[in-house]
Amino acid sequence: LRDLPAAIGPVETATAERTLADQAATLRPDQLQTVAARMALTLNPDGKFSDQDRALQRGFTWSGAQRPDGMSTGKLIATPQLRAELDAWFAKFAAPGMANPDDHTPVINEEPSEEAARQDLRSHGQRQHDALGVLVRSQLGNPDLGTHRGLPVTVIATTTVADLHNQTGHAVTAGGTLLPMRDLIRMAAHATHYLAVFDQHTDCPLYLGRAKRIASADQRIVLHA
């Protein structure tokens, strides 16, 4: 019912809710879903939705915390425009052989060879995931994005000397994401990423590496740790 357009009045919506509540007592979830879909079709037979209706539905959220393996699940409700734009992006960067992290030098700026495409064993969903990674990484640190709280729009992560030396454990980003050390080391190789290293016992800042000079002060970066 939340997918119904705003033009459907509150009386009709309330009546539909009561009907579904009564049906829920005797139907299985899949049966109730079928009834709800048919009811929505009855209330909105032409399937008309305004820009306002779509705007109310759009959004992206992470579905809870990171899983034990560090992976995250999210839910995207995209507008027709965003889906069309993502479709165009995926058409190039999610094609077999493109942006494959398993390649020594992932193909980004040119067409992949037939051999690279044939040896690409990633699923459709994995290729789209990697294509989104290309999109985000291409923008992080871009000066055209301005700053966020006085800092470039980039990844800031903190770790300890011991974990960094042993290449074990996790770093913590300014957004609270746990980042495996191997991922942090790979990311820190790029000029637009920062690495704040703290003493294992005192949490005293020992090192702040910057690969690129910017207008903001180093202390602003350390405050995110």
N, C-alpha and C positions, 0 to 999 in steps of 0.2 A: 504493500500500500504506500510505502514511502516513495515509490517510483512514480506514483500518479502525478499528473501535472497540477499546478496550483489552481487551474480553472475548475477542477472538480470541487464542489462545495463541501463544507464541513459536515452537512447532514448526510450526504451520500457516503462520505468517507467513514463516518461513525457507524452507519448502518452496515457497511461492508466489514468493518472491524468486528462488530457483534456477530455477524454471520460466520466469519472465520473462527472466532472464539468458540462458537457452538460446534462447528465442524471439527475443531481440533480435539474435542473430547472423544471422537469415534474414528478419526482417520489417521493413517500413518503419515509421517512427515512428507514423504514423496507425494502422497495423495492430496494432502493439504496444499502443497505447492502447486499442484495442477489446478485445484479449485481456485486458488488465489490468482493464478495467471488468467484463467477464464473470467474471473470477476473483474480483473483489471481491463481485459479486452471489452467487457460489457460496458464498463464505465467510460472507457476511452477508446471507442471502436476505431476511430481514424488514426490512432497512434500519434496524436498531435502533442508536441512538447515545445514550449517556447525556450528562448535563450535563458530566461530566468529560471525555468525548471532545470535545465542542464547545469546552470551555474550553482544551484543549490546542491546538486549531487556530486560535483567534481571534488576530487581530493586524493591525497596520498598519505598513508600512515604506515608505520612499522607495526606489525602484529606482535606486540610483546617484546621481551628482551631477546638478546642474542641466545641462540641455542648453545648447548654444551660444546659443540664443535666450532662455535664462532659464527656460524651462518645466521642470516636473518631472513625473516619472511615479511613481506609487505603486501598491501592491498592498494591498487590503483584504480580509480574510477575516472576515466579520461573523457574529455569533451571530444566531439567529432574532429575538431581542429587539431587537438594534440595527438589523437590517434593517427590522423592523416600525416602529421609531421613525423611521428615516430615510424610510421610505415615507410616513409621516404628514406629516413635514416637507416632503418634496418635493411632496406633493399640493397644498400651498398655495403654497410659495415657488418651486417649479420650474414652476408653471403658466405658459402663454404670457402675456406682458405683465408678469409679476411680477419684481421685482428685476433689471430689465434695465439693465446699466451704460451702455448706449448712450442711455438716456433722460436728459434734462436733470435730472429729479427722479425717480429710480427709485421705483416703487410698492412699498411695504413693508407699511404698516399698513391698507390698504384693498384692495378688489377692483379689478383693472385694468379699464379701459374696453374695450369691444369693439374699438375702434380700436387701442388699445395692444396688445391680444392679436393682432390681425390683422397689425400691422406688425412684430411680433416675429419676426425671421428667424433666431434662434438655434436650434441643434439641440437635441434632447432632452438629450444629454450636456452641452452648454454651459449649458443652464438649470439642470441639477442642480449643476454646478460653481458657478454664481453663487449658488444657494440655500445651498450649504455656506458660501460666503463670508459671507452674511447671518448664518448661525448663529454663526460664529466671531466676527465683528465685534460681534455683539450681546452677547457675553460678555467680550471683552477689556476690561480695566479695571474690570470689575464688582467692587465691594468685597466681595461675598459670596464671591468666590473666594479671598479672603485675599491672601497675598503669596508670591512665589517668590524665595528668597534675599534677603529684605528689601525687595523691590520689587513693585509691582503687576504682575499678570499682563497684560503689554502688550508692544508691539513697541518695541525699542530699536535704533536704527540710527545709524551714524556715516558722515560724509562730510567733504569738504573745502570751504572757502570758495569756491575756484575752481569746483569742479564744481557746487556749489549755485547760484552766481551765473550760470554758463553753462547751467545745467539740462541737463548732459550727464554721462555716466559712470554709475557705480553707487555706491550706498551698501552697507554691509555690516551685516547685523543681528547681534545678539548670538548668534544660532544659526548664523551663518556663511552665510546666504542672501544672494546678490547681488541687490540691489533697484534696478531702473532709477530714475533720478532723478525722472522724472515720477510714478512710483508713490509715491516717498518724499514728494514735495511734497503729493500728494493725501492721503496718510495722515497727514502732519504737521498737516493742517488740523483734525484731530479732537483734542479735549482730552485724550484718554487716551493719545496717542502722544508720544514724546519725540524730540528732535533734538539730537545732540551734534555740534558742528562743530569741526574741528581745523585748525590752520594747515597749509598745504600743504607747508612745508619742515621744520618742527620737530616736528610731531605734538603740539604743545602745545594743550591745550584752550583755545579762545577763547570759546566760547559754549555754554551749556547752557540750553535753553529748556524751561520747564515750563508747560503750560497749566492745570494743576490741582495744588493743593498736596496733599502727602501726608506721612505721618509719617516716611518714610525720608530719609536725607541725600542731597544732590546728588552727593557723591563716590561713592556706591554706583552711581549711574547711569553715571558716567564710567568706572568700572572695567570696564564691559562693552565699551568701545570697543577 
